[in-house]
Amino acid sequence: MSQPRSVKIGDNERGGWSSDRPRRAGEPDRPPRKQDVSVRGRVLSPAFRMRYNPGSLLVVACADHELRDKFVKRVIEEQSTIFSLEKVKTLLVGKVAEDEIEAKAQALLDAAVAKRFAAGASVVIPLATLSAEEREHYVRLAAAHRRARHIILVEAGKDSVAEDDRAPLTELRNRLDAGELGQEGFMTSLRLGGKVVDELKKIVFAPPPADD
């Protein structure tokens, strides 16, 4: 039986996307390739008390901002870990031009979060939207410092979900339930709804207990 014939591809025959393809005059530089932040994610089951390792990022998504804020205030043991874009924007009102508030607030928040990650401190972000783009933004900030990333979706009543939020909420819920948020860079994900929201009493950032 004859052996399959191998074909050697010369340097000048490589595909057009090869990293060592000579750049033509006037050809714009390509943007750097994004870091792959995907991980093998786990879907957690609700518990009376949730523990995450110190230095982690925890983002909380909820279509009802009032419910989201009450939840975060009630369950996060270390309130100093909470960083809210909306609060930063409120602090800037009257201090910077109105059309600059959004960008300035995001820059200040990113700087504060990055500083905490560099110091090994934990960060909790109540997400302002349900968009994948916002989640990716904070995941990449944490990944740059090799910090663990986690997400909690707090379900709101149907009457509390704005029409524009229904599609992104359904997409997030489906991806979470299917265990697909690891592709976005989250090590763990958790969905809380109904009475289960109140059953979770405390979220702490602490190392695992020592073995006896």
N, CA and C atoms as a LAMMPS dump frame, in Angstrom:
ITEM: TIMESTEP
0
ITEM: NUMBER OF ATOMS
636
ITEM: BOX BOUNDS ff ff ff
-5.0000000000000000e+02 5.0000000000000000e+02
-5.0000000000000000e+02 5.0000000000000000e+02
-5.0000000000000000e+02 5.0000000000000000e+02
ITEM: ATOMS id mol type element x y z
1 1 1 N 0.857 -1.198 0
2 1 2 C 0 0 0
3 1 3 C 0.886 1.239 0
4 2 1 N 0.612 2.169 -0.885
5 2 2 C 1.44 3.366 -0.967
6 2 3 C 1.146 4.287 0.194
7 3 1 N 2.164 4.99 0.668
8 3 2 C 2.044 5.912 1.768
9 3 3 C 1.438 7.225 1.275
10 4 1 N 0.629 7.885 2.106
11 4 2 C 0.059 9.168 1.677
12 4 3 C 1.162 10.178 1.428
13 5 1 N 0.968 10.94 0.375
14 5 2 C 1.994 11.894 -0.03
15 5 3 C 1.859 13.176 0.766
16 6 1 N 2.966 13.617 1.323
17 6 2 C 2.953 14.881 2.053
18 6 3 C 3.321 16.005 1.118
19 7 1 N 2.801 17.151 1.412
20 7 2 C 3.052 18.322 0.58
21 7 3 C 3.702 19.399 1.43
22 8 1 N 4.811 19.859 1.043
23 8 2 C 5.495 20.927 1.75
24 8 3 C 5.064 22.267 1.174
25 9 1 N 4.629 23.151 2.048
26 9 2 C 4.191 24.471 1.615
27 9 3 C 5.325 25.449 1.812
28 10 1 N 5.733 26.057 0.762
29 10 2 C 6.831 27.003 0.833
30 10 3 C 6.42 28.273 1.548
31 11 1 N 7.424 29.022 1.995
32 11 2 C 7.156 30.251 2.733
33 11 3 C 6.328 31.234 1.913
34 12 1 N 6.533 31.219 0.594
35 12 2 C 5.825 32.187 -0.233
36 12 3 C 4.431 31.711 -0.625
37 13 1 N 4.017 30.538 -0.128
38 13 2 C 2.71 30.003 -0.459
39 13 3 C 1.775 29.952 0.745
40 14 1 N 2.191 30.5 1.864
41 14 2 C 1.372 30.465 3.054
42 14 3 C 0.15 31.345 2.902
43 15 1 N -0.889 31.013 3.693
44 15 2 C -2.147 31.744 3.611
45 15 3 C -1.98 33.217 3.911
46 16 1 N -2.963 33.978 3.468
47 16 2 C -2.883 35.421 3.598
48 16 3 C -2.907 35.919 5.024
49 17 1 N -3.328 35.081 5.994
50 17 2 C -3.413 35.536 7.376
51 17 3 C -2.196 35.136 8.203
52 18 1 N -1.17 34.626 7.546
53 18 2 C 0.028 34.26 8.287
54 18 3 C 0.627 35.475 8.967
55 19 1 N 1.089 35.264 10.215
56 19 2 C 1.618 36.398 10.978
57 19 3 C 2.896 36.951 10.387
58 20 1 N 3.6 36.105 9.564
59 20 2 C 4.856 36.599 9.013
60 20 3 C 4.709 37.031 7.556
61 21 1 N 3.46 37.228 7.096
62 21 2 C 3.26 37.722 5.734
63 21 3 C 3.752 39.159 5.65
64 22 1 N 4.585 39.469 4.66
65 22 2 C 5.087 40.847 4.546
66 22 3 C 3.932 41.827 4.403
67 23 1 N 4.013 42.937 5.104
68 23 2 C 2.978 43.956 5.016
69 23 3 C 3.251 44.858 3.833
70 24 1 N 2.212 45.045 3.017
71 24 2 C 2.367 45.882 1.838
72 24 3 C 2.399 47.355 2.231
73 25 1 N 3.03 48.131 1.381
74 25 2 C 3.123 49.564 1.635
75 25 3 C 1.719 50.163 1.711
76 26 1 N 1.486 50.938 2.736
77 26 2 C 0.198 51.583 2.879
78 26 3 C -0.857 50.732 3.552
79 27 1 N -0.547 49.457 3.794
80 27 2 C -1.514 48.578 4.441
81 27 3 C -1.575 48.897 5.935
82 28 1 N -2.769 49.125 6.472
83 28 2 C -2.864 49.496 7.897
84 28 3 C -2.478 48.336 8.805
85 29 1 N -1.924 48.675 9.965
86 29 2 C -1.586 47.65 10.959
87 29 3 C -2.864 47.013 11.488
88 30 1 N -2.834 45.716 11.693
89 30 2 C -3.987 45.038 12.275
90 30 3 C -3.991 45.255 13.781
91 31 1 N -5.17 45.376 14.38
92 31 2 C -5.211 45.507 15.84
93 31 3 C -4.7 44.234 16.489
94 32 1 N -4.08 44.331 17.662
95 32 2 C -3.563 43.129 18.323
96 32 3 C -4.7 42.155 18.629
97 33 1 N -4.391 40.878 18.519
98 33 2 C -5.389 39.848 18.781
99 33 3 C -5.757 39.855 20.262
100 34 1 N -7.057 39.767 20.549
101 34 2 C -7.52 39.781 21.932
102 34 3 C -7.077 38.525 22.671
103 35 1 N -6.789 38.692 23.946
104 35 2 C -6.429 37.558 24.793
105 35 3 C -7.611 36.61 24.914
106 36 1 N -7.338 35.33 24.838
107 36 2 C -8.381 34.321 25.02
108 36 3 C -8.638 34.17 26.518
109 37 1 N -9.809 34.59 26.962
110 37 2 C -10.128 34.551 28.388
111 37 3 C -11.049 33.382 28.737
112 38 1 N -11.381 32.554 27.758
113 38 2 C -12.32 31.464 28.007
114 38 3 C -11.741 30.447 28.99
115 39 1 N -12.631 29.874 29.8
116 39 2 C -12.242 28.894 30.807
117 39 3 C -13.307 27.796 30.828
118 40 1 N -13.059 26.774 31.62
119 40 2 C -14.07 25.749 31.828
120 40 3 C -14.945 26.188 32.999
121 41 1 N -16.1 26.728 32.701
122 41 2 C -16.964 27.287 33.731
123 41 3 C -17.855 26.252 34.391
124 42 1 N -18.28 26.551 35.616
125 42 2 C -19.194 25.68 36.36
126 42 3 C -20.44 26.458 36.743
127 43 1 N -21.576 25.812 36.647
128 43 2 C -22.828 26.406 37.108
129 43 3 C -23.045 25.963 38.548
130 44 1 N -23.11 26.92 39.451
131 44 2 C -23.243 26.615 40.872
132 44 3 C -24.71 26.481 41.28
133 45 1 N -24.923 25.775 42.363
134 45 2 C -26.248 25.68 42.97
135 45 3 C -26.331 26.681 44.11
136 46 1 N -27.489 27.29 44.322
137 46 2 C -27.628 28.27 45.402
138 46 3 C -27.364 27.645 46.77
139 47 1 N -26.862 28.445 47.675
140 47 2 C -26.605 28 49.042
141 47 3 C -26.931 29.138 49.99
142 48 1 N -26.983 28.815 51.259
143 48 2 C -27.25 29.822 52.289
144 48 3 C -26.124 30.857 52.327
145 49 1 N -24.902 30.387 52.053
146 49 2 C -23.715 31.245 52.107
147 49 3 C -22.803 30.872 50.951
148 50 1 N -22.384 31.868 50.174
149 50 2 C -21.5 31.629 49.04
150 50 3 C -20.119 32.184 49.366
151 51 1 N -19.084 31.42 48.98
152 51 2 C -17.723 31.851 49.247
153 51 3 C -16.928 31.88 47.947
154 52 1 N -16.23 32.975 47.729
155 52 2 C -15.337 33.105 46.581
156 52 3 C -13.937 33.424 47.106
157 53 1 N -12.932 33.025 46.363
158 53 2 C -11.559 33.27 46.79
159 53 3 C -11.255 34.769 46.824
160 54 1 N -10.452 35.204 47.77
161 54 2 C -10.047 36.619 47.821
162 54 3 C -9.368 37.022 46.512
163 55 1 N -9.604 38.264 46.095
164 55 2 C -8.993 38.754 44.864
165 55 3 C -9.81 38.48 43.624
166 56 1 N -10.994 37.891 43.791
167 56 2 C -11.834 37.552 42.65
168 56 3 C -12.669 38.737 42.182
169 57 1 N -13.15 38.621 40.944
170 57 2 C -14.156 39.533 40.409
171 57 3 C -15.509 38.837 40.469
172 58 1 N -16.495 39.518 41.019
173 58 2 C -17.871 39.031 41.007
174 58 3 C -18.74 40.103 40.376
175 59 1 N -19.405 39.759 39.261
176 59 2 C -20.336 40.706 38.651
177 59 3 C -21.753 40.216 38.925
178 60 1 N -22.642 41.164 39.191
179 60 2 C -24.036 40.843 39.49
180 60 3 C -24.904 41.466 38.413
181 61 1 N -25.65 40.633 37.704
182 61 2 C -26.528 41.092 36.634
183 61 3 C -27.976 40.98 37.078
184 62 1 N -28.761 42.018 36.77
185 62 2 C -30.175 42.009 37.125
186 62 3 C -30.886 43.059 36.283
187 63 1 N -32.06 42.716 35.764
188 63 2 C -32.815 43.666 34.943
189 63 3 C -33.438 44.772 35.778
190 64 1 N -33.615 44.528 37.063
191 64 2 C -34.204 45.499 37.984
192 64 3 C -33.09 46.085 38.844
193 65 1 N -32.697 47.308 38.571
194 65 2 C -31.558 47.903 39.277
195 65 3 C -31.827 48.095 40.765
196 66 1 N -33.06 48.372 41.115
197 66 2 C -33.384 48.524 42.532
198 66 3 C -33.205 47.201 43.262
199 67 1 N -33.681 46.117 42.669
200 67 2 C -33.51 44.786 43.252
201 67 3 C -32.032 44.423 43.311
202 68 1 N -31.301 44.726 42.246
203 68 2 C -29.859 44.451 42.195
204 68 3 C -29.125 45.131 43.337
205 69 1 N -29.41 46.428 43.545
206 69 2 C -28.705 47.18 44.58
207 69 3 C -29.061 46.679 45.976
208 70 1 N -30.324 46.348 46.202
209 70 2 C -30.734 45.809 47.5
210 70 3 C -30.056 44.469 47.769
211 71 1 N -29.973 43.644 46.737
212 71 2 C -29.335 42.339 46.872
213 71 3 C -27.858 42.498 47.233
214 72 1 N -27.16 43.328 46.498
215 72 2 C -25.72 43.531 46.736
216 72 3 C -25.472 44.091 48.132
217 73 1 N -26.282 45.068 48.526
218 73 2 C -26.11 45.666 49.843
219 73 3 C -26.381 44.654 50.953
220 74 1 N -27.32 43.748 50.726
221 74 2 C -27.705 42.788 51.762
222 74 3 C -26.722 41.637 51.905
223 75 1 N -26.201 41.119 50.791
224 75 2 C -25.451 39.866 50.873
225 75 3 C -23.932 40.032 50.865
226 76 1 N -23.418 41.135 50.34
227 76 2 C -21.961 41.302 50.275
228 76 3 C -21.439 41.701 51.645
229 77 1 N -20.637 40.853 52.236
230 77 2 C -20.134 41.113 53.587
231 77 3 C -19.205 42.317 53.623
232 78 1 N -18.313 42.416 52.636
233 78 2 C -17.374 43.542 52.574
234 78 3 C -17.894 44.578 51.585
235 79 1 N -18.585 45.594 52.098
236 79 2 C -19.172 46.602 51.221
237 79 3 C -18.106 47.414 50.475
238 80 1 N -16.894 47.428 50.984
239 80 2 C -15.812 48.17 50.333
240 80 3 C -15.389 47.534 49.016
241 81 1 N -15.855 46.324 48.746
242 81 2 C -15.504 45.653 47.494
243 81 3 C -16.407 46.079 46.342
244 82 1 N -17.505 46.787 46.628
245 82 2 C -18.508 47.113 45.611
246 82 3 C -18.113 48.381 44.861
247 83 1 N -18.103 48.302 43.535
248 83 2 C -17.756 49.433 42.68
249 83 3 C -18.837 49.587 41.614
250 84 1 N -19.551 50.699 41.675
251 84 2 C -20.69 50.911 40.786
252 84 3 C -20.432 52.07 39.835
253 85 1 N -20.615 51.828 38.543
254 85 2 C -20.461 52.881 37.543
255 85 3 C -21.487 53.99 37.773
256 86 1 N -22.691 53.617 38.149
257 86 2 C -23.739 54.611 38.359
258 86 3 C -23.383 55.56 39.5
259 87 1 N -22.769 55.026 40.563
260 87 2 C -22.381 55.876 41.689
261 87 3 C -21.272 56.845 41.284
262 88 1 N -20.333 56.362 40.485
263 88 2 C -19.247 57.234 40.027
264 88 3 C -19.814 58.354 39.16
265 89 1 N -20.75 58.017 38.281
266 89 2 C -21.372 59.031 37.426
267 89 3 C -22.091 60.081 38.262
268 90 1 N -22.764 59.649 39.324
269 90 2 C -23.467 60.582 40.201
270 90 3 C -22.493 61.562 40.851
271 91 1 N -21.328 61.053 41.242
272 91 2 C -20.328 61.905 41.894
273 91 3 C -19.751 62.951 40.939
274 92 1 N -19.819 62.669 39.645
275 92 2 C -19.221 63.584 38.663
276 92 3 C -20.19 64.651 38.172
277 93 1 N -21.463 64.506 38.48
278 93 2 C -22.455 65.482 38.03
279 93 3 C -22.11 66.862 38.587
280 94 1 N -22.033 67.842 37.697
281 94 2 C -21.696 69.202 38.109
282 94 3 C -20.208 69.467 38.163
283 95 1 N -19.402 68.41 38.044
284 95 2 C -17.948 68.583 38.116
285 95 3 C -17.284 68.496 36.744
286 96 1 N -17.911 67.749 35.826
287 96 2 C -17.404 67.656 34.455
288 96 3 C -18.562 67.892 33.506
289 97 1 N -18.245 68.167 32.26
290 97 2 C -19.288 68.402 31.259
291 97 3 C -20.187 67.178 31.137
292 98 1 N -21.465 67.432 30.897
293 98 2 C -22.435 66.344 30.86
294 98 3 C -22.082 65.289 29.82
295 99 1 N -21.578 65.743 28.666
296 99 2 C -21.262 64.789 27.603
297 99 3 C -19.96 64.031 27.859
298 100 1 N -19.272 64.368 28.957
299 100 2 C -18.026 63.676 29.296
300 100 3 C -18.183 62.742 30.49
301 101 1 N -19.339 62.787 31.126
302 101 2 C -19.531 62.021 32.36
303 101 3 C -19.354 60.526 32.134
304 102 1 N -19.967 59.994 31.108
305 102 2 C -19.934 58.544 30.859
306 102 3 C -18.498 58.044 30.724
307 103 1 N -17.733 58.671 29.835
308 103 2 C -16.36 58.225 29.586
309 103 3 C -15.475 58.452 30.805
310 104 1 N -15.633 59.607 31.468
311 104 2 C -14.812 59.916 32.633
312 104 3 C -15.098 58.938 33.771
313 105 1 N -16.387 58.635 33.986
314 105 2 C -16.764 57.705 35.051
315 105 3 C -16.2 56.315 34.794
316 106 1 N -16.275 55.868 33.553
317 106 2 C -15.759 54.543 33.227
318 106 3 C -14.254 54.485 33.425
319 107 1 N -13.562 55.541 33.034
320 107 2 C -12.105 55.576 33.197
321 107 3 C -11.715 55.549 34.672
322 108 1 N -12.425 56.315 35.493
323 108 2 C -12.132 56.335 36.931
324 108 3 C -12.427 54.983 37.567
325 109 1 N -13.546 54.374 37.18
326 109 2 C -13.899 53.064 37.724
327 109 3 C -12.875 52.015 37.319
328 110 1 N -12.491 52.022 36.058
329 110 2 C -11.503 51.043 35.573
330 110 3 C -10.182 51.179 36.322
331 111 1 N -9.766 52.418 36.565
332 111 2 C -8.499 52.648 37.267
333 111 3 C -8.578 52.124 38.698
334 112 1 N -9.702 52.373 39.367
335 112 2 C -9.859 51.911 40.746
336 112 3 C -9.91 50.384 40.818
337 113 1 N -10.628 49.773 39.878
338 113 2 C -10.745 48.311 39.849
339 113 3 C -9.395 47.67 39.54
340 114 1 N -8.694 48.221 38.557
341 114 2 C -7.381 47.675 38.202
342 114 3 C -6.409 47.761 39.38
343 115 1 N -6.48 48.861 40.121
344 115 2 C -5.609 49.032 41.287
345 115 3 C -5.893 47.967 42.337
346 116 1 N -7.175 47.654 42.544
347 116 2 C -7.533 46.615 43.514
348 116 3 C -7.071 45.233 43.042
349 117 1 N -7.253 44.956 41.767
350 117 2 C -6.796 43.666 41.252
351 117 3 C -5.282 43.53 41.414
352 118 1 N -4.554 44.594 41.137
353 118 2 C -3.095 44.566 41.268
354 118 3 C -2.67 44.312 42.713
355 119 1 N -3.507 44.759 43.653
356 119 2 C -3.212 44.572 45.073
357 119 3 C -3.759 43.251 45.617
358 120 1 N -4.424 42.485 44.762
359 120 2 C -4.972 41.2 45.207
360 120 3 C -6.282 41.321 45.952
361 121 1 N -6.972 42.454 45.792
362 121 2 C -8.236 42.683 46.493
363 121 3 C -9.423 42.254 45.637
364 122 1 N -10.523 41.932 46.301
365 122 2 C -11.732 41.486 45.619
366 122 3 C -12.52 42.678 45.081
367 123 1 N -13.32 42.414 44.032
368 123 2 C -14.129 43.458 43.404
369 123 3 C -15.506 42.899 43.075
370 124 1 N -16.537 43.654 43.437
371 124 2 C -17.918 43.32 43.083
372 124 3 C -18.447 44.434 42.183
373 125 1 N -18.949 44.079 41.007
374 125 2 C -19.493 45.053 40.064
375 125 3 C -20.974 44.777 39.839
376 126 1 N -21.874 45.665 40.283
377 126 2 C -23.273 45.565 39.882
378 126 3 C -23.38 46.076 38.433
379 127 1 N -23.624 45.185 37.493
380 127 2 C -23.603 45.557 36.083
381 127 3 C -24.7 46.56 35.76
382 128 1 N -24.358 47.549 34.943
383 128 2 C -25.319 48.574 34.552
384 128 3 C -26.255 48.089 33.46
385 129 1 N -25.822 47.074 32.686
386 129 2 C -26.632 46.546 31.589
387 129 3 C -26.579 45.025 31.607
388 130 1 N -27.297 44.424 30.661
389 130 2 C -27.265 42.974 30.495
390 130 3 C -26.461 42.582 29.258
391 131 1 N -25.692 43.502 28.729
392 131 2 C -24.967 43.258 27.487
393 131 3 C -23.717 42.417 27.701
394 132 1 N -23.41 41.598 26.713
395 132 2 C -22.192 40.791 26.755
396 132 3 C -20.957 41.683 26.701
397 133 1 N -21.079 42.846 26.059
398 133 2 C -19.947 43.753 25.938
399 133 3 C -19.518 44.285 27.296
400 134 1 N -20.475 44.617 28.145
401 134 2 C -20.111 45.108 29.476
402 134 3 C -19.474 44.002 30.303
403 135 1 N -20.018 42.8 30.22
404 135 2 C -19.416 41.678 30.95
405 135 3 C -17.987 41.448 30.492
406 136 1 N -17.773 41.489 29.188
407 136 2 C -16.432 41.263 28.646
408 136 3 C -15.453 42.325 29.139
409 137 1 N -15.929 43.553 29.238
410 137 2 C -15.064 44.655 29.676
411 137 3 C -14.443 44.351 31.035
412 138 1 N -15.26 43.924 31.989
413 138 2 C -14.747 43.672 33.338
414 138 3 C -13.995 42.343 33.423
415 139 1 N -14.412 41.367 32.638
416 139 2 C -13.685 40.097 32.604
417 139 3 C -12.25 40.331 32.162
418 140 1 N -12.07 41.149 31.149
419 140 2 C -10.719 41.395 30.641
420 140 3 C -9.877 42.196 31.625
421 141 1 N -10.504 43.096 32.366
422 141 2 C -9.766 43.811 33.412
423 141 3 C -9.231 42.828 34.447
424 142 1 N -10.07 41.865 34.842
425 142 2 C -9.652 40.88 35.838
426 142 3 C -8.631 39.909 35.261
427 143 1 N -8.848 39.489 34.019
428 143 2 C -7.944 38.524 33.391
429 143 3 C -6.542 39.098 33.219
430 144 1 N -6.465 40.407 33.009
431 144 2 C -5.153 41.048 32.851
432 144 3 C -4.298 40.895 34.108
433 145 1 N -4.959 40.71 35.246
434 145 2 C -4.252 40.511 36.518
435 145 3 C -4.381 39.069 37.014
436 146 1 N -4.859 38.199 36.125
437 146 2 C -5.012 36.764 36.422
438 146 3 C -5.905 36.533 37.642
439 147 1 N -7.004 37.259 37.688
440 147 2 C -7.958 37.105 38.784
441 147 3 C -9.129 36.227 38.348
442 148 1 N -9.653 35.466 39.291
443 148 2 C -10.817 34.621 39.016
444 148 3 C -12.028 35.499 38.739
445 149 1 N -12.937 34.991 37.887
446 149 2 C -14.117 35.764 37.497
447 149 3 C -15.375 34.931 37.74
448 150 1 N -16.384 35.571 38.33
449 150 2 C -17.638 34.89 38.666
450 150 3 C -18.819 35.798 38.337
451 151 1 N -19.975 35.208 38.08
452 151 2 C -21.166 35.989 37.761
453 151 3 C -22.385 35.419 38.478
454 152 1 N -23.245 36.316 38.942
455 152 2 C -24.529 35.943 39.521
456 152 3 C -25.621 36.69 38.756
457 153 1 N -26.615 35.964 38.292
458 153 2 C -27.785 36.556 37.66
459 153 3 C -28.934 36.511 38.653
460 154 1 N -29.425 37.681 39.031
461 154 2 C -30.564 37.785 39.937
462 154 3 C -31.807 38.048 39.092
463 155 1 N -32.732 37.116 39.106
464 155 2 C -33.937 37.241 38.29
465 155 3 C -34.902 38.249 38.907
466 156 1 N -35.492 39.08 38.061
467 156 2 C -36.486 40.069 38.488
468 156 3 C -37.866 39.639 37.984
469 157 1 N -38.892 40.18 38.591
470 157 2 C -40.239 39.907 38.126
471 157 3 C -40.444 40.405 36.705
472 158 1 N -41.34 39.77 35.966
473 158 2 C -41.555 40.137 34.56
474 158 3 C -41.917 41.602 34.403
475 159 1 N -42.679 42.13 35.332
476 159 2 C -43.102 43.529 35.236
477 159 3 C -41.946 44.498 35.445
478 160 1 N -40.838 44.004 35.987
479 160 2 C -39.683 44.861 36.263
480 160 3 C -38.643 44.83 35.151
481 161 1 N -38.911 44.034 34.109
482 161 2 C -37.955 43.894 33.004
483 161 3 C -38.387 44.791 31.845
484 162 1 N -37.554 45.746 31.508
485 162 2 C -37.858 46.649 30.398
486 162 3 C -37.862 45.875 29.083
487 163 1 N -38.63 46.383 28.126
488 163 2 C -38.754 45.698 26.832
489 163 3 C -37.391 45.486 26.176
490 164 1 N -36.523 46.495 26.249
491 164 2 C -35.209 46.395 25.614
492 164 3 C -34.301 45.381 26.298
493 165 1 N -34.638 45.021 27.54
494 165 2 C -33.803 44.078 28.283
495 165 3 C -34.224 42.624 28.101
496 166 1 N -35.385 42.404 27.509
497 166 2 C -35.917 41.034 27.445
498 166 3 C -35.031 40.108 26.614
499 167 1 N -34.609 40.554 25.461
500 167 2 C -33.778 39.702 24.597
501 167 3 C -32.41 39.417 25.213
502 168 1 N -31.653 40.445 25.662
503 168 2 C -30.351 40.149 26.28
504 168 3 C -30.471 39.338 27.561
505 169 1 N -31.577 39.527 28.307
506 169 2 C -31.777 38.737 29.523
507 169 3 C -32.003 37.274 29.177
508 170 1 N -32.825 37.017 28.176
509 170 2 C -33.073 35.636 27.755
510 170 3 C -31.794 34.972 27.267
511 171 1 N -30.987 35.723 26.52
512 171 2 C -29.722 35.171 26.019
513 171 3 C -28.78 34.843 27.171
514 172 1 N -28.671 35.758 28.141
515 172 2 C -27.796 35.525 29.293
516 172 3 C -28.292 34.327 30.098
517 173 1 N -29.575 34.262 30.348
518 173 2 C -30.149 33.155 31.114
519 173 3 C -29.89 31.816 30.422
520 174 1 N -30.108 31.773 29.111
521 174 2 C -29.914 30.522 28.374
522 174 3 C -28.455 30.095 28.365
523 175 1 N -27.55 31.046 28.201
524 175 2 C -26.126 30.718 28.189
525 175 3 C -25.673 30.237 29.56
526 176 1 N -26.197 30.864 30.592
527 176 2 C -25.845 30.458 31.95
528 176 3 C -26.33 29.033 32.226
529 177 1 N -27.598 28.779 31.939
530 177 2 C -28.173 27.455 32.209
531 177 3 C -27.482 26.358 31.395
532 178 1 N -26.972 26.721 30.227
533 178 2 C -26.287 25.743 29.374
534 178 3 C -24.822 25.578 29.747
535 179 1 N -24.36 26.327 30.752
536 179 2 C -22.965 26.228 31.169
537 179 3 C -21.996 26.834 30.178
538 180 1 N -22.455 27.841 29.429
539 180 2 C -21.632 28.405 28.361
540 180 3 C -20.904 29.69 28.748
541 181 1 N -21.095 30.176 29.979
542 181 2 C -20.453 31.439 30.341
543 181 3 C -18.957 31.301 30.581
544 182 1 N -18.482 30.065 30.641
545 182 2 C -17.039 29.875 30.677
546 182 3 C -16.382 30.409 29.418
547 183 1 N -17.121 30.395 28.307
548 183 2 C -16.595 30.936 27.063
549 183 3 C -16.373 32.435 27.158
550 184 1 N -17.107 33.092 28.06
551 184 2 C -16.917 34.533 28.27
552 184 3 C -15.825 34.808 29.302
553 185 1 N -15.337 33.752 29.956
554 185 2 C -14.261 33.927 30.923
555 185 3 C -14.667 33.766 32.368
556 186 1 N -15.918 33.358 32.62
557 186 2 C -16.374 33.195 33.999
558 186 3 C -16.11 31.775 34.494
559 187 1 N -15.404 31.673 35.635
560 187 2 C -15.129 30.37 36.229
561 187 3 C -16.403 29.732 36.779
562 188 1 N -17.268 30.552 37.377
563 188 2 C -18.522 30.036 37.911
564 188 3 C -19.657 30.986 37.564
565 189 1 N -20.861 30.437 37.503
566 189 2 C -22.053 31.247 37.284
567 189 3 C -23.162 30.71 38.178
568 190 1 N -24.062 31.599 38.549
569 190 2 C -25.142 31.24 39.472
570 190 3 C -26.374 32.046 39.1
571 191 1 N -27.534 31.377 39.038
572 191 2 C -28.787 32.075 38.761
573 191 3 C -29.697 31.952 39.962
574 192 1 N -30.209 33.098 40.414
575 192 2 C -31.085 33.143 41.569
576 192 3 C -32.424 33.745 41.167
577 193 1 N -33.509 33.095 41.566
578 193 2 C -34.827 33.615 41.247
579 193 3 C -35.83 33.266 42.326
580 194 1 N -36.905 34.049 42.396
581 194 2 C -37.959 33.769 43.359
582 194 3 C -37.477 33.844 44.798
583 195 1 N -37.935 32.886 45.602
584 195 2 C -37.589 32.862 47.02
585 195 3 C -36.115 32.566 47.257
586 196 1 N -35.466 31.957 46.262
587 196 2 C -34.05 31.601 46.414
588 196 3 C -33.187 32.849 46.598
589 197 1 N -33.622 33.977 46.029
590 197 2 C -32.856 35.217 46.173
591 197 3 C -32.714 35.576 47.65
592 198 1 N -33.804 35.447 48.394
593 198 2 C -33.783 35.789 49.822
594 198 3 C -33.098 34.719 50.664
595 199 1 N -33.029 33.505 50.155
596 199 2 C -32.415 32.425 50.923
597 199 3 C -30.897 32.552 50.978
598 200 1 N -30.321 33.221 49.983
599 200 2 C -28.876 33.472 50.029
600 200 3 C -28.649 34.645 50.978
601 201 1 N -27.994 34.39 52.092
602 201 2 C -27.844 35.39 53.142
603 201 3 C -26.529 36.153 53.093
604 202 1 N -25.477 35.523 52.601
605 202 2 C -24.174 36.172 52.703
606 202 3 C -23.233 35.682 51.592
607 203 1 N -22.481 36.626 51.04
608 203 2 C -21.406 36.317 50.1
609 203 3 C -20.108 36.845 50.685
610 204 1 N -19.129 35.956 50.819
611 204 2 C -17.854 36.35 51.416
612 204 3 C -16.711 36.019 50.458
613 205 1 N -15.63 36.731 50.628
614 205 2 C -14.383 36.432 49.907
615 205 3 C -13.394 35.916 50.935
616 206 1 N -13.183 34.624 50.925
617 206 2 C -12.335 33.994 51.945
618 206 3 C -11.691 32.763 51.356
619 207 1 N -10.493 32.418 51.815
620 207 2 C -9.819 31.198 51.323
621 207 3 C -10.604 29.961 51.777
622 208 1 N -10.431 28.86 51.065
623 208 2 C -11.122 27.629 51.466
624 208 3 C -10.689 27.195 52.856
625 209 1 N -11.586 26.555 53.59
626 209 2 C -11.227 26.116 54.954
627 209 3 C -10.115 25.08 54.915
628 210 1 N -9.251 25.152 55.905
629 210 2 C -8.132 24.202 55.99
630 210 3 C -8.666 22.808 56.296
631 211 1 N -8.039 21.811 55.686
632 211 2 C -8.437 20.427 55.953
633 211 3 C -8.084 20.053 57.394
634 212 1 N -8.973 19.312 57.999
635 212 2 C -8.7 18.857 59.374
636 212 3 C -7.596 17.817 59.365
